[in-house]
Amino acid sequence: MSLAQFVFFCGFAVVAMAIVAFGAVVVRGARRDDGGPFVTRALVRRLARPGRDRAELQRWAFYLHRISGLGLFAFLCLHVMDVGLYVVSREIYDEVHQVYGSVPMRVAEVGLLFGLLFHTANGLRLVAVDVADLGLTASTRVLYGVLGVSAVGTIAGAVFVLGPVFT
Amino acid sequence: MTTADVRDAAGAARRRRVAYVALRLSGLLLAVLVLGHFVATHITTDVADTDSRFIDERWASALWIVWDGVMLAATLGHAVLGLWAVTADYSSGRRRTAWRAALLVGAGAVFVIGMSLLWLGATG
């Protein structure tokens, strides 16, 4: 690992730590403001049975939206810097960029894709709630669609992103 | 309550409404730009092949320079508006002011650095 690659790795570690720290802030705030059960088996059972406790799933979508949003912003800051190396020196850019093709980074990119897809689809759901005046029932139904699109899109993207590892 | 208070309250409500709409409009724009960016750098081209030669080709086209510039500006605006609301939820008083100042300085720095790099990369 060259020095430039090590610096990039450190930047990535900072991004990961920012996501974990912000996640802790969100969960602590949730415990204080919203109370109620957290990820227990009873909660999962309730979420799996549509129609009972729709607000609960929306609450979790709200937390995931925040955490994914901060994660995407943190990664953007790092990404602008590493692409900017292209202007400084093409050799250093190519060196750092090799990290993007490595297996651990490809796995991280699949996580990035999930964050992007969930944040996008859920954001479009929030717009739809205003524009189409969706109520709790309809917006929860759309939320199932959001989760489905994020899961399917992530798996489909993972085939492309992780495919070269196996061939 | 004086007339000035009413005018201030109306101004604050209007600013909040503008921020609310801007957050959603930038989000709609980014849904296209960012997912398109991911497709271009991971699906249609494998990520290992997006080296400096790939950037040479991309930034030879005005479409991609405009795409990247608009994407950067919209993302930072969207991030500032979103995190502005987040700081309101998780901090208060002087600490909130400090987080917001850090947010503006950070986003401003990324904007200036990113745009100048894009300019230099596209012209140089």
Chai-1 contact restraints between the chains, C-beta under 6 A:
chainA,res_idxA,chainB,res_idxB,connection_type,confidence,min_distance_angstrom,max_distance_angstrom,comment,restraint_id
A,V25,B,Y90,contact,1.0,0.0,6.0,A-B,restraint_1
A,G29,B,Y90,contact,1.0,0.0,6.0,A-B,restraint_2
A,G69,B,G82,contact,1.0,0.0,6.0,A-B,restraint_3
A,F73,B,A79,contact,1.0,0.0,6.0,A-B,restraint_4
A,L76,B,T75,contact,1.0,0.0,6.0,A-B,restraint_5
A,C77,B,V110,contact,1.0,0.0,6.0,A-B,restraint_6
A,V80,B,V110,contact,1.0,0.0,6.0,A-B,restraint_7
A,V80,B,G114,contact,1.0,0.0,6.0,A-B,restraint_8
A,G84,B,L117,contact,1.0,0.0,6.0,A-B,restraint_9
A,Y86,B,S52,contact,1.0,0.0,6.0,A-B,restraint_10
A,Y86,B,I55,contact,1.0,0.0,6.0,A-B,restraint_11
A,Y86,B,G121,contact,1.0,0.0,6.0,A-B,restraint_12
A,V87,B,L117,contact,1.0,0.0,6.0,A-B,restraint_13
A,V87,B,L120,contact,1.0,0.0,6.0,A-B,restraint_14
A,V87,B,G121,contact,1.0,0.0,6.0,A-B,restraint_15
A,R90,B,S52,contact,1.0,0.0,6.0,A-B,restraint_16
A,Y93,B,S52,contact,1.0,0.0,6.0,A-B,restraint_17
A,D94,B,D51,contact,1.0,0.0,6.0,A-B,restraint_18
A,D94,B,S52,contact,1.0,0.0,6.0,A-B,restraint_19
A,H97,B,D51,contact,1.0,0.0,6.0,A-B,restraint_20
A,Y100,B,V47,contact,1.0,0.0,6.0,A-B,restraint_21
A,G101,B,V47,contact,1.0,0.0,6.0,A-B,restraint_22
A,G101,B,A48,contact,1.0,0.0,6.0,A-B,restraint_23
A,T120,B,A31,contact,1.0,0.0,6.0,A-B,restraint_24
A,G123,B,G27,contact,1.0,0.0,6.0,A-B,restraint_25
A,V127,B,R24,contact,1.0,0.0,6.0,A-B,restraint_26
A,F160,B,I43,contact,1.0,0.0,6.0,A-B,restraint_27
A,V161,B,H42,contact,1.0,0.0,6.0,A-B,restraint_28
A,P164,B,D46,contact,1.0,0.0,6.0,A-B,restraint_29
